Amino acid sequence: MIRNWLTILMLAALAGCASNVATDYNPSVVFGNYNTWSFAEREGEPKLSLDGARIEEAITQAMNRKALEQVPAEEADLLVYYGIETVERLDTTGLSYGLGFGRGPFGFGFTTAPPVREIEEGKLYVELVDNETDRVVWRSVSKRYLNEDQSPETRRELIDESVADMFAKYPPGA
């Protein structure tokens, strides 16, 4: 009995350790050579969105914790690109109904499908680009989603937690 409970607790603990971000990087890059950074120019975007401001604030805090200095873009070792990719998924909510009848090993039945709706959500990504080579050297994507139904406080918390999770894995191998 105790062994079963311990197994359940271990599985629950492992499930809690599942990462909320996916990170990729170029293993041939020496990340210790990067000391400065800047946000990349936002072409075609005349103003910073509310989520953009939240993301920039979270990234700035994360980069400060990594002891990287923010400088003008032309002087930076790394350029930071970020965005929210739109993801569409199907959501089933509600009840389905079924009816069946039969006798012995034979029967007949039918059910209705549950209601399905398409939901658009946003997935946050951050890319670090070597300013000299103009190549992405590190990329992280959140596995958690932003949606329009979230309050500003919820959106800020989600962005802050996602960015912190992303940069917990930066620099790679540290």
PyMOL CGO cylinders between C-alpha atoms (Angstrom):
from pymol import cmd
from pymol.cgo import CYLINDER

trace = [
    CYLINDER, 0.00, 0.00, 0.00, 2.76, 2.45, 0.95, 0.3, 1, 1, 1, 1, 1, 1,
    CYLINDER, 2.76, 2.45, 0.95, 4.67, 1.51, -2.19, 0.3, 1, 1, 1, 1, 1, 1,
    CYLINDER, 4.67, 1.51, -2.19, 1.64, 2.45, -4.33, 0.3, 1, 1, 1, 1, 1, 1,
    CYLINDER, 1.64, 2.45, -4.33, 1.40, 5.85, -2.67, 0.3, 1, 1, 1, 1, 1, 1,
    CYLINDER, 1.40, 5.85, -2.67, 5.10, 6.48, -3.13, 0.3, 1, 1, 1, 1, 1, 1,
    CYLINDER, 5.10, 6.48, -3.13, 4.81, 5.58, -6.81, 0.3, 1, 1, 1, 1, 1, 1,
    CYLINDER, 4.81, 5.58, -6.81, 1.90, 7.98, -7.24, 0.3, 1, 1, 1, 1, 1, 1,
    CYLINDER, 1.90, 7.98, -7.24, 3.81, 10.77, -5.46, 0.3, 1, 1, 1, 1, 1, 1,
    CYLINDER, 3.81, 10.77, -5.46, 6.90, 10.17, -7.62, 0.3, 1, 1, 1, 1, 1, 1,
    CYLINDER, 6.90, 10.17, -7.62, 4.84, 10.32, -10.82, 0.3, 1, 1, 1, 1, 1, 1,
    CYLINDER, 4.84, 10.32, -10.82, 3.15, 13.52, -9.66, 0.3, 1, 1, 1, 1, 1, 1,
    CYLINDER, 3.15, 13.52, -9.66, 6.54, 15.07, -8.87, 0.3, 1, 1, 1, 1, 1, 1,
    CYLINDER, 6.54, 15.07, -8.87, 7.90, 14.13, -12.29, 0.3, 1, 1, 1, 1, 1, 1,
    CYLINDER, 7.90, 14.13, -12.29, 4.82, 15.57, -13.99, 0.3, 1, 1, 1, 1, 1, 1,
    CYLINDER, 4.82, 15.57, -13.99, 5.46, 18.84, -12.13, 0.3, 1, 1, 1, 1, 1, 1,
    CYLINDER, 5.46, 18.84, -12.13, 9.00, 18.92, -13.51, 0.3, 1, 1, 1, 1, 1, 1,
    CYLINDER, 9.00, 18.92, -13.51, 7.84, 18.89, -17.13, 0.3, 1, 1, 1, 1, 1, 1,
    CYLINDER, 7.84, 18.89, -17.13, 9.25, 21.88, -18.94, 0.3, 1, 1, 1, 1, 1, 1,
    CYLINDER, 9.25, 21.88, -18.94, 6.96, 24.67, -20.08, 0.3, 1, 1, 1, 1, 1, 1,
    CYLINDER, 6.96, 24.67, -20.08, 9.40, 25.73, -22.80, 0.3, 1, 1, 1, 1, 1, 1,
    CYLINDER, 9.40, 25.73, -22.80, 11.27, 24.15, -25.68, 0.3, 1, 1, 1, 1, 1, 1,
    CYLINDER, 11.27, 24.15, -25.68, 14.76, 25.48, -26.35, 0.3, 1, 1, 1, 1, 1, 1,
    CYLINDER, 14.76, 25.48, -26.35, 17.10, 24.99, -29.30, 0.3, 1, 1, 1, 1, 1, 1,
    CYLINDER, 17.10, 24.99, -29.30, 20.56, 26.40, -29.92, 0.3, 1, 1, 1, 1, 1, 1,
    CYLINDER, 20.56, 26.40, -29.92, 23.64, 26.16, -32.11, 0.3, 1, 1, 1, 1, 1, 1,
    CYLINDER, 23.64, 26.16, -32.11, 26.06, 23.89, -30.20, 0.3, 1, 1, 1, 1, 1, 1,
    CYLINDER, 26.06, 23.89, -30.20, 29.10, 25.27, -32.04, 0.3, 1, 1, 1, 1, 1, 1,
    CYLINDER, 29.10, 25.27, -32.04, 28.57, 28.77, -30.62, 0.3, 1, 1, 1, 1, 1, 1,
    CYLINDER, 28.57, 28.77, -30.62, 30.55, 29.91, -27.57, 0.3, 1, 1, 1, 1, 1, 1,
    CYLINDER, 30.55, 29.91, -27.57, 27.88, 31.79, -25.63, 0.3, 1, 1, 1, 1, 1, 1,
    CYLINDER, 27.88, 31.79, -25.63, 30.45, 33.16, -23.17, 0.3, 1, 1, 1, 1, 1, 1,
    CYLINDER, 30.45, 33.16, -23.17, 31.66, 35.48, -25.95, 0.3, 1, 1, 1, 1, 1, 1,
    CYLINDER, 31.66, 35.48, -25.95, 28.39, 37.43, -25.85, 0.3, 1, 1, 1, 1, 1, 1,
    CYLINDER, 28.39, 37.43, -25.85, 28.38, 40.34, -23.41, 0.3, 1, 1, 1, 1, 1, 1,
    CYLINDER, 28.38, 40.34, -23.41, 25.96, 42.88, -24.89, 0.3, 1, 1, 1, 1, 1, 1,
    CYLINDER, 25.96, 42.88, -24.89, 22.47, 42.77, -26.38, 0.3, 1, 1, 1, 1, 1, 1,
    CYLINDER, 22.47, 42.77, -26.38, 19.72, 44.89, -27.85, 0.3, 1, 1, 1, 1, 1, 1,
    CYLINDER, 19.72, 44.89, -27.85, 16.20, 44.43, -29.10, 0.3, 1, 1, 1, 1, 1, 1,
    CYLINDER, 16.20, 44.43, -29.10, 16.10, 44.10, -32.87, 0.3, 1, 1, 1, 1, 1, 1,
    CYLINDER, 16.10, 44.10, -32.87, 14.40, 46.84, -34.83, 0.3, 1, 1, 1, 1, 1, 1,
    CYLINDER, 14.40, 46.84, -34.83, 10.67, 46.20, -35.17, 0.3, 1, 1, 1, 1, 1, 1,
    CYLINDER, 10.67, 46.20, -35.17, 10.14, 46.76, -38.87, 0.3, 1, 1, 1, 1, 1, 1,
    CYLINDER, 10.14, 46.76, -38.87, 6.62, 47.58, -39.93, 0.3, 1, 1, 1, 1, 1, 1,
    CYLINDER, 6.62, 47.58, -39.93, 5.44, 47.97, -36.32, 0.3, 1, 1, 1, 1, 1, 1,
    CYLINDER, 5.44, 47.97, -36.32, 5.11, 51.66, -35.54, 0.3, 1, 1, 1, 1, 1, 1,
    CYLINDER, 5.11, 51.66, -35.54, 4.07, 51.19, -31.91, 0.3, 1, 1, 1, 1, 1, 1,
    CYLINDER, 4.07, 51.19, -31.91, 4.76, 48.71, -29.16, 0.3, 1, 1, 1, 1, 1, 1,
    CYLINDER, 4.76, 48.71, -29.16, 1.73, 46.60, -28.19, 0.3, 1, 1, 1, 1, 1, 1,
    CYLINDER, 1.73, 46.60, -28.19, 0.70, 45.97, -24.59, 0.3, 1, 1, 1, 1, 1, 1,
    CYLINDER, 0.70, 45.97, -24.59, 1.99, 42.40, -24.77, 0.3, 1, 1, 1, 1, 1, 1,
    CYLINDER, 1.99, 42.40, -24.77, 5.13, 43.64, -26.53, 0.3, 1, 1, 1, 1, 1, 1,
    CYLINDER, 5.13, 43.64, -26.53, 5.86, 45.97, -23.60, 0.3, 1, 1, 1, 1, 1, 1,
    CYLINDER, 5.86, 45.97, -23.60, 5.30, 43.10, -21.15, 0.3, 1, 1, 1, 1, 1, 1,
    CYLINDER, 5.30, 43.10, -21.15, 7.61, 40.82, -23.15, 0.3, 1, 1, 1, 1, 1, 1,
    CYLINDER, 7.61, 40.82, -23.15, 10.36, 43.45, -23.44, 0.3, 1, 1, 1, 1, 1, 1,
    CYLINDER, 10.36, 43.45, -23.44, 10.23, 44.11, -19.70, 0.3, 1, 1, 1, 1, 1, 1,
    CYLINDER, 10.23, 44.11, -19.70, 10.47, 40.38, -18.91, 0.3, 1, 1, 1, 1, 1, 1,
    CYLINDER, 10.47, 40.38, -18.91, 13.36, 39.88, -21.37, 0.3, 1, 1, 1, 1, 1, 1,
    CYLINDER, 13.36, 39.88, -21.37, 15.21, 42.92, -20.00, 0.3, 1, 1, 1, 1, 1, 1,
    CYLINDER, 15.21, 42.92, -20.00, 14.95, 41.49, -16.47, 0.3, 1, 1, 1, 1, 1, 1,
    CYLINDER, 14.95, 41.49, -16.47, 16.12, 38.06, -17.66, 0.3, 1, 1, 1, 1, 1, 1,
    CYLINDER, 16.12, 38.06, -17.66, 19.10, 39.50, -19.54, 0.3, 1, 1, 1, 1, 1, 1,
    CYLINDER, 19.10, 39.50, -19.54, 20.06, 41.63, -16.53, 0.3, 1, 1, 1, 1, 1, 1,
    CYLINDER, 20.06, 41.63, -16.53, 20.06, 38.48, -14.36, 0.3, 1, 1, 1, 1, 1, 1,
    CYLINDER, 20.06, 38.48, -14.36, 22.47, 36.94, -16.89, 0.3, 1, 1, 1, 1, 1, 1,
    CYLINDER, 22.47, 36.94, -16.89, 24.79, 39.99, -16.48, 0.3, 1, 1, 1, 1, 1, 1,
    CYLINDER, 24.79, 39.99, -16.48, 24.43, 41.00, -20.13, 0.3, 1, 1, 1, 1, 1, 1,
    CYLINDER, 24.43, 41.00, -20.13, 24.56, 44.71, -20.88, 0.3, 1, 1, 1, 1, 1, 1,
    CYLINDER, 24.56, 44.71, -20.88, 21.89, 46.37, -23.00, 0.3, 1, 1, 1, 1, 1, 1,
    CYLINDER, 21.89, 46.37, -23.00, 23.44, 48.67, -25.63, 0.3, 1, 1, 1, 1, 1, 1,
    CYLINDER, 23.44, 48.67, -25.63, 22.31, 50.28, -28.91, 0.3, 1, 1, 1, 1, 1, 1,
    CYLINDER, 22.31, 50.28, -28.91, 21.57, 47.73, -31.67, 0.3, 1, 1, 1, 1, 1, 1,
    CYLINDER, 21.57, 47.73, -31.67, 24.63, 48.59, -33.78, 0.3, 1, 1, 1, 1, 1, 1,
    CYLINDER, 24.63, 48.59, -33.78, 26.96, 47.85, -30.82, 0.3, 1, 1, 1, 1, 1, 1,
    CYLINDER, 26.96, 47.85, -30.82, 25.25, 44.68, -29.56, 0.3, 1, 1, 1, 1, 1, 1,
    CYLINDER, 25.25, 44.68, -29.56, 26.69, 41.16, -29.74, 0.3, 1, 1, 1, 1, 1, 1,
    CYLINDER, 26.69, 41.16, -29.74, 23.17, 39.69, -29.69, 0.3, 1, 1, 1, 1, 1, 1,
    CYLINDER, 23.17, 39.69, -29.69, 19.93, 40.98, -31.18, 0.3, 1, 1, 1, 1, 1, 1,
    CYLINDER, 19.93, 40.98, -31.18, 16.75, 39.83, -29.48, 0.3, 1, 1, 1, 1, 1, 1,
    CYLINDER, 16.75, 39.83, -29.48, 13.75, 39.01, -31.65, 0.3, 1, 1, 1, 1, 1, 1,
    CYLINDER, 13.75, 39.01, -31.65, 10.48, 37.99, -30.05, 0.3, 1, 1, 1, 1, 1, 1,
    CYLINDER, 10.48, 37.99, -30.05, 6.90, 37.50, -31.04, 0.3, 1, 1, 1, 1, 1, 1,
    CYLINDER, 6.90, 37.50, -31.04, 3.66, 35.72, -30.49, 0.3, 1, 1, 1, 1, 1, 1,
    CYLINDER, 3.66, 35.72, -30.49, 2.86, 33.05, -33.08, 0.3, 1, 1, 1, 1, 1, 1,
    CYLINDER, 2.86, 33.05, -33.08, -0.83, 32.43, -33.66, 0.3, 1, 1, 1, 1, 1, 1,
    CYLINDER, -0.83, 32.43, -33.66, -1.80, 28.80, -33.11, 0.3, 1, 1, 1, 1, 1, 1,
    CYLINDER, -1.80, 28.80, -33.11, -5.21, 27.37, -33.95, 0.3, 1, 1, 1, 1, 1, 1,
    CYLINDER, -5.21, 27.37, -33.95, -6.51, 24.38, -32.06, 0.3, 1, 1, 1, 1, 1, 1,
    CYLINDER, -6.51, 24.38, -32.06, -9.81, 22.55, -31.77, 0.3, 1, 1, 1, 1, 1, 1,
    CYLINDER, -9.81, 22.55, -31.77, -11.55, 22.52, -28.41, 0.3, 1, 1, 1, 1, 1, 1,
    CYLINDER, -11.55, 22.52, -28.41, -14.34, 20.14, -27.51, 0.3, 1, 1, 1, 1, 1, 1,
    CYLINDER, -14.34, 20.14, -27.51, -16.67, 21.16, -24.74, 0.3, 1, 1, 1, 1, 1, 1,
    CYLINDER, -16.67, 21.16, -24.74, -20.08, 20.02, -23.70, 0.3, 1, 1, 1, 1, 1, 1,
    CYLINDER, -20.08, 20.02, -23.70, -21.80, 16.70, -23.78, 0.3, 1, 1, 1, 1, 1, 1,
    CYLINDER, -21.80, 16.70, -23.78, -22.30, 14.07, -26.42, 0.3, 1, 1, 1, 1, 1, 1,
    CYLINDER, -22.30, 14.07, -26.42, -25.31, 11.81, -26.34, 0.3, 1, 1, 1, 1, 1, 1,
    CYLINDER, -25.31, 11.81, -26.34, -25.60, 8.13, -27.13, 0.3, 1, 1, 1, 1, 1, 1,
    CYLINDER, -25.60, 8.13, -27.13, -28.27, 5.56, -27.57, 0.3, 1, 1, 1, 1, 1, 1,
    CYLINDER, -28.27, 5.56, -27.57, -27.99, 1.87, -28.11, 0.3, 1, 1, 1, 1, 1, 1,
    CYLINDER, -27.99, 1.87, -28.11, -30.00, -1.33, -28.03, 0.3, 1, 1, 1, 1, 1, 1,
    CYLINDER, -30.00, -1.33, -28.03, -29.44, -4.95, -28.75, 0.3, 1, 1, 1, 1, 1, 1,
    CYLINDER, -29.44, -4.95, -28.75, -29.79, -8.50, -27.57, 0.3, 1, 1, 1, 1, 1, 1,
    CYLINDER, -29.79, -8.50, -27.57, -27.14, -11.07, -26.89, 0.3, 1, 1, 1, 1, 1, 1,
    CYLINDER, -27.14, -11.07, -26.89, -23.80, -10.49, -28.63, 0.3, 1, 1, 1, 1, 1, 1,
    CYLINDER, -23.80, -10.49, -28.63, -25.38, -8.14, -31.21, 0.3, 1, 1, 1, 1, 1, 1,
    CYLINDER, -25.38, -8.14, -31.21, -26.42, -4.55, -30.83, 0.3, 1, 1, 1, 1, 1, 1,
    CYLINDER, -26.42, -4.55, -30.83, -26.75, -1.22, -32.49, 0.3, 1, 1, 1, 1, 1, 1,
    CYLINDER, -26.75, -1.22, -32.49, -25.94, 2.23, -31.21, 0.3, 1, 1, 1, 1, 1, 1,
    CYLINDER, -25.94, 2.23, -31.21, -25.18, 5.78, -32.22, 0.3, 1, 1, 1, 1, 1, 1,
    CYLINDER, -25.18, 5.78, -32.22, -23.77, 8.87, -30.54, 0.3, 1, 1, 1, 1, 1, 1,
    CYLINDER, -23.77, 8.87, -30.54, -23.53, 12.54, -31.25, 0.3, 1, 1, 1, 1, 1, 1,
    CYLINDER, -23.53, 12.54, -31.25, -20.17, 14.25, -31.37, 0.3, 1, 1, 1, 1, 1, 1,
    CYLINDER, -20.17, 14.25, -31.37, -19.42, 16.83, -28.71, 0.3, 1, 1, 1, 1, 1, 1,
    CYLINDER, -19.42, 16.83, -28.71, -19.51, 20.44, -29.87, 0.3, 1, 1, 1, 1, 1, 1,
    CYLINDER, -19.51, 20.44, -29.87, -16.19, 21.53, -31.39, 0.3, 1, 1, 1, 1, 1, 1,
    CYLINDER, -16.19, 21.53, -31.39, -14.91, 25.08, -31.72, 0.3, 1, 1, 1, 1, 1, 1,
    CYLINDER, -14.91, 25.08, -31.72, -11.75, 26.55, -33.16, 0.3, 1, 1, 1, 1, 1, 1,
    CYLINDER, -11.75, 26.55, -33.16, -9.64, 28.60, -30.75, 0.3, 1, 1, 1, 1, 1, 1,
    CYLINDER, -9.64, 28.60, -30.75, -6.81, 30.96, -31.67, 0.3, 1, 1, 1, 1, 1, 1,
    CYLINDER, -6.81, 30.96, -31.67, -4.09, 31.30, -29.08, 0.3, 1, 1, 1, 1, 1, 1,
    CYLINDER, -4.09, 31.30, -29.08, -0.66, 32.85, -29.01, 0.3, 1, 1, 1, 1, 1, 1,
    CYLINDER, -0.66, 32.85, -29.01, 2.62, 31.04, -28.40, 0.3, 1, 1, 1, 1, 1, 1,
    CYLINDER, 2.62, 31.04, -28.40, 5.53, 33.24, -27.25, 0.3, 1, 1, 1, 1, 1, 1,
    CYLINDER, 5.53, 33.24, -27.25, 8.95, 32.78, -28.83, 0.3, 1, 1, 1, 1, 1, 1,
    CYLINDER, 8.95, 32.78, -28.83, 12.31, 34.49, -28.27, 0.3, 1, 1, 1, 1, 1, 1,
    CYLINDER, 12.31, 34.49, -28.27, 15.30, 34.28, -30.63, 0.3, 1, 1, 1, 1, 1, 1,
    CYLINDER, 15.30, 34.28, -30.63, 18.83, 35.49, -30.05, 0.3, 1, 1, 1, 1, 1, 1,
    CYLINDER, 18.83, 35.49, -30.05, 20.68, 36.42, -33.23, 0.3, 1, 1, 1, 1, 1, 1,
    CYLINDER, 20.68, 36.42, -33.23, 24.44, 36.90, -33.54, 0.3, 1, 1, 1, 1, 1, 1,
    CYLINDER, 24.44, 36.90, -33.54, 24.70, 40.51, -34.75, 0.3, 1, 1, 1, 1, 1, 1,
    CYLINDER, 24.70, 40.51, -34.75, 27.90, 39.81, -36.68, 0.3, 1, 1, 1, 1, 1, 1,
    CYLINDER, 27.90, 39.81, -36.68, 26.77, 36.70, -38.59, 0.3, 1, 1, 1, 1, 1, 1,
    CYLINDER, 26.77, 36.70, -38.59, 23.03, 37.54, -38.65, 0.3, 1, 1, 1, 1, 1, 1,
    CYLINDER, 23.03, 37.54, -38.65, 22.23, 33.94, -37.64, 0.3, 1, 1, 1, 1, 1, 1,
    CYLINDER, 22.23, 33.94, -37.64, 19.93, 32.65, -34.94, 0.3, 1, 1, 1, 1, 1, 1,
    CYLINDER, 19.93, 32.65, -34.94, 22.08, 31.08, -32.22, 0.3, 1, 1, 1, 1, 1, 1,
    CYLINDER, 22.08, 31.08, -32.22, 19.40, 30.37, -29.61, 0.3, 1, 1, 1, 1, 1, 1,
    CYLINDER, 19.40, 30.37, -29.61, 15.61, 30.02, -29.71, 0.3, 1, 1, 1, 1, 1, 1,
    CYLINDER, 15.61, 30.02, -29.71, 13.03, 29.23, -27.06, 0.3, 1, 1, 1, 1, 1, 1,
    CYLINDER, 13.03, 29.23, -27.06, 9.29, 28.72, -27.41, 0.3, 1, 1, 1, 1, 1, 1,
    CYLINDER, 9.29, 28.72, -27.41, 6.70, 28.62, -24.66, 0.3, 1, 1, 1, 1, 1, 1,
    CYLINDER, 6.70, 28.62, -24.66, 4.40, 25.62, -24.45, 0.3, 1, 1, 1, 1, 1, 1,
    CYLINDER, 4.40, 25.62, -24.45, 1.84, 27.75, -22.63, 0.3, 1, 1, 1, 1, 1, 1,
    CYLINDER, 1.84, 27.75, -22.63, -0.62, 29.91, -24.54, 0.3, 1, 1, 1, 1, 1, 1,
    CYLINDER, -0.62, 29.91, -24.54, -1.90, 33.46, -24.39, 0.3, 1, 1, 1, 1, 1, 1,
    CYLINDER, -1.90, 33.46, -24.39, -5.51, 34.09, -25.34, 0.3, 1, 1, 1, 1, 1, 1,
    CYLINDER, -5.51, 34.09, -25.34, -7.84, 37.06, -25.54, 0.3, 1, 1, 1, 1, 1, 1,
    CYLINDER, -7.84, 37.06, -25.54, -9.91, 35.92, -22.53, 0.3, 1, 1, 1, 1, 1, 1,
    CYLINDER, -9.91, 35.92, -22.53, -7.02, 36.39, -20.08, 0.3, 1, 1, 1, 1, 1, 1,
    CYLINDER, -7.02, 36.39, -20.08, -6.90, 39.42, -17.83, 0.3, 1, 1, 1, 1, 1, 1,
    CYLINDER, -6.90, 39.42, -17.83, -3.94, 41.82, -18.07, 0.3, 1, 1, 1, 1, 1, 1,
    CYLINDER, -3.94, 41.82, -18.07, -2.61, 40.44, -14.76, 0.3, 1, 1, 1, 1, 1, 1,
    CYLINDER, -2.61, 40.44, -14.76, -2.84, 36.86, -16.01, 0.3, 1, 1, 1, 1, 1, 1,
    CYLINDER, -2.84, 36.86, -16.01, -1.12, 37.79, -19.27, 0.3, 1, 1, 1, 1, 1, 1,
    CYLINDER, -1.12, 37.79, -19.27, 1.72, 39.54, -17.40, 0.3, 1, 1, 1, 1, 1, 1,
    CYLINDER, 1.72, 39.54, -17.40, 2.19, 36.57, -15.06, 0.3, 1, 1, 1, 1, 1, 1,
    CYLINDER, 2.19, 36.57, -15.06, 2.20, 34.11, -17.95, 0.3, 1, 1, 1, 1, 1, 1,
    CYLINDER, 2.20, 34.11, -17.95, 4.71, 36.18, -19.95, 0.3, 1, 1, 1, 1, 1, 1,
    CYLINDER, 4.71, 36.18, -19.95, 6.97, 36.71, -16.92, 0.3, 1, 1, 1, 1, 1, 1,
    CYLINDER, 6.97, 36.71, -16.92, 6.94, 33.00, -16.03, 0.3, 1, 1, 1, 1, 1, 1,
    CYLINDER, 6.94, 33.00, -16.03, 7.48, 31.90, -19.65, 0.3, 1, 1, 1, 1, 1, 1,
    CYLINDER, 7.48, 31.90, -19.65, 10.42, 34.24, -20.22, 0.3, 1, 1, 1, 1, 1, 1,
    CYLINDER, 10.42, 34.24, -20.22, 11.98, 33.25, -16.88, 0.3, 1, 1, 1, 1, 1, 1,
    CYLINDER, 11.98, 33.25, -16.88, 11.63, 29.57, -17.84, 0.3, 1, 1, 1, 1, 1, 1,
    CYLINDER, 11.63, 29.57, -17.84, 13.20, 30.29, -21.24, 0.3, 1, 1, 1, 1, 1, 1,
    CYLINDER, 13.20, 30.29, -21.24, 16.24, 32.06, -19.85, 0.3, 1, 1, 1, 1, 1, 1,
    CYLINDER, 16.24, 32.06, -19.85, 16.72, 29.51, -17.09, 0.3, 1, 1, 1, 1, 1, 1,
    CYLINDER, 16.72, 29.51, -17.09, 18.25, 27.45, -19.92, 0.3, 1, 1, 1, 1, 1, 1,
    CYLINDER, 18.25, 27.45, -19.92, 20.55, 30.25, -21.10, 0.3, 1, 1, 1, 1, 1, 1,
    CYLINDER, 20.55, 30.25, -21.10, 23.42, 30.03, -21.75, 0.3, 1, 1, 1, 1, 1, 1,
    CYLINDER, 23.42, 30.03, -21.75, 23.27, 26.40, -22.85, 0.3, 1, 1, 1, 1, 1, 1,
    CYLINDER, 23.27, 26.40, -22.85, 25.41, 24.07, -20.77, 0.3, 1, 1, 1, 1, 1, 1,
    CYLINDER, 25.41, 24.07, -20.77, 25.68, 26.48, -17.85, 0.3, 1, 1, 1, 1, 1, 1,
]
cmd.load_cgo(trace, "trace")
